[in-house]
Every structure is written in C-alpha cells, then in structure tokens.
Amino acid sequence: MKKFTTIALVTLLLIITIFNNYSFAESEVNVYSGNYIMIETTTGKVVCEKDSNEVLYPASTTKIMTAILTLEHCNLTDTATVSHNAIFSVPVGYSHAMLVEGEVLTIDQLLHLLLIPSANDAAVVLAEHIAGSVDSFSTMMNTKALELGCTNTNFVNPNGIHSDDHYTTPRDLAIMARYAMNNEIFRKIVTTTKYTLPATNLYPEADRFFKNTNELIMPDERDAVDNYYYPYANGIKTGFTNPAGECLVASAKKDDKEFIIVILGSGRTENGLSERFLDSKVLFDYAFNNYKTCNLNNENALLKEVEISNANIFNKNMDVLIQDKIDVLIKNNQDLNSITPTIEFTSDLKAPIIKNSVIGKITYNINGNIYTSNLLAGEDMTESTLMSNILTTGSIILVVFLLFKLLKYNKKRKKKSKKKTKDRTDYMYW
C-alpha cells in the first residue's frame, strides 16, 4: 500500500511538472483581466486569450460597429440632423457631445464625436440617419456582425447604453476591430487625441472641445504613477458602464508588427489604477518581444508535382498550386522548417481534371492557430482512353518515322557532299 501511494505521488508530481512546463499562451502573461484576447492584425490569429468566448456587455466599444456601418453607407460630407430622440434617449451619466436638437452636422464630425469622446447622442444621430430608427440600425449591426463571423453578438442600440440583451464577446469584438482597422478613415480618427467641433447652424461657437478616452494614446495626461501612455498605441475604443465594467479595444503597431487587444469586464487595482490599460501595455510588450509574422507562400505558389496515373501518356505530371497567400504568426525562435502541413485531396486524382479546379486542401496548425487554403490543378489533364492511346501511339510512330527519314536524308546529303568535294579535289590535282 505504501509502495502504491509513493508511485501515485510521483506520477502526480510528474503530471504537474509536465503541465507547468507546457507552453500555454494564457499562462505566459500575467495580467489582471479575466476576459481578454490578443490577435495579430494581418493574420487575425490569436496570440493569447482567456475566456474570450464568454458573453459580456461591451459598453461603448459597441461604437466600432456603428462606425463600420457609417463608413460603408455614408460619405463624410453628407449631413445629418440631430433629432429630439438623439438627445433625450441618452440617460443621465452617459457621455454626450452637447448636441442641440435641429443641429446639422457632417458625417465626418459625427464620426469624430462617436470615436473620440464616445458621444452617445452622436451614435443615435448616425443610426437614425442611416436606417431611420435605432431598431432598424440595430438589425443592420447584427447582420453585419454575422457577416464578419461574429456568432455570439447581439446589439440593440448603436452606442452601448446598457441592456441585458446587448452583448458580445472579446473574440467577436476583435473580429470587428480588425475589420474596422482596414479602413484608413477609421484608423485616422481612432488615433486622434483631441477634437474641437466647429460652429454649426444652431451652435455659433467652436468651444465644444473633446479629448480621446483612450489613455494609451494620450501622452502626459496624468502624473508618472498612472500615466498609461504607450508609444506604439494607435487606437481604438474604450467603454464603461457599471454592469459592463471597464472595457477596451486597443491596437499598437511597432515596425511591421501590429496587434489588437480586447478586454471586457475589467476593473481597478488595489491602488485604484486601471487594469485595462496596465494589462494592454503588458500584453503588447509580450507580443512585440515574442512574436512575428512570416510568409509561407504567395498566391498560386507551386506545392509539388503529382502523377495522374490515368492521364494522357504525353502529360501525366500535374502541378499542384496553393490558391491563397498564407502568412503565419509564429514565435521569434520558431523554425519554419519544422512546420509541416496536412495535405488532403478531395478524391483520387484522376483525369479529366480542369485547370484551376479545386482538388484538395492544405492546412497548417501552428501554436493552435489554423491556416488553410484550397489546392488547385495547375493545368488541364486529359484522360487516357483507347482512342487517345491509338492516336498517341500513332503520333509517336509518325514522329519517329519522320525523324528516321530526316536523319537518313541528312546522311545521304552528307555522302553526296563528300563525293563532290573529293571529285573536285581530284580534278584540281589532275
């Protein structure tokens, strides 16, 4: 019994040691937040995460989707009028831009108000301008979210004012943020630190001045103790309600590397510091110091050559092409040569095969991230049949016969040429 207990204890210690040494992305970074995800912008692949599929309240990070739809349905020079509902639907305590009923603003101005001071009234103005009502706009938001692949999201308003039916996940928000950052106008606005709203038809002064709520991009805003400025940060959006906690969608770019972080439900440290900003700086440093992107292949790259057994005997070998460009996220010390793909063909490769038709799939599993592309036929492959074999054999015989005749003809000509040369030489000698 004692011997059995000793063996069990040793086995348990061995298991603990193995798990402690195993490289889990979550355990490599020490942060406060309980729900977060960090992705690389180019590939969209996950660097690290923790409970990123948990459904949570997004607060004002909702406005990323509002901005996406605005940029896709409006011109920046279009104008919208502030409605009564846009002002009075915003509860007391929520951020607003002091808009006036009947005031006319451009879409560009409203986007700056939406994304810099996180104005809830501006969000409603945009929603009503685009869809006619908040409810109709919310339907558009949910449709777009599904289109992007966000399967655990439901929006009921354009600004994130709390509702139990208004929710998303860190993973879904990361998908939205990555999509939004493909738009240069969005990128420019979320990097803007300060904004002054010009005078309008009903507000004659240009005294409505706003600061960005994202302190990662705001240098020297606080003292040295709680200065959250991060020199590589370039966006994106904060959010806060009591039920949602402190939320943040942040991005940072250094050289050719860019990462996006989503943190939901964060809070404050014992010293009253913001966990979301502290965590973002730690996570960004971790990513920049440990990860890089590499190109495995370009579009339509040659994978290999395969033999099609039933193809025409003149052309049995076919190029297999990788349809898509594949960029991968790997650790700095990871060897690309150690990465081997899984190759699956749709069926036994048999002629006839049409050029550029899909014949299979290539898949890489790298640190838990999946990369895949279709495989294409590099050329047309015709089937070998009795008639084609007869024609092919006949063609070969004909070619061989013609070559033989040509060689024989050339040999005969050479003999005649030599004889003439000899006769001419003999004549001259005589």
Secondary structure, DSSP 8 states (H G I E B T S, - for coil): -HHHHHHHHHHHHHHHHHHHHS--TGGGS--S-SSEEEEETTT--EEEEESTTS-B--GGGGHHHHHHHHHHH--TT-EEE--HHHHHTS-TTS------TT-EEEHHHHHHHHHSS--HHHHHHHHHHHHSSHHHHHHHHHHHHHHHT--S-B-SSSS----TT-BB-HHHHHHHHHHHTTSHHHHHHHT--EEEE---SS-----EEEE-S-GGG-TTSS-TTS----TTEEEEEEEEETTTEEEEEEEEEETTEEEEEEEEEE-B-TTS-BHHHHHHHHHHHHHHHHEEEEEEE-TTEEEEEEE-TTB-TT--EEEEEE-S-EEEEEETT--GGG---EEEESS---S-B-TT-EEEEEEEEETTEEEEEEEEESS-B-B--HHHHHHHHHHHHHHHHHHHHHHHHHHHHHHHHHHHHHHHHHHHH-
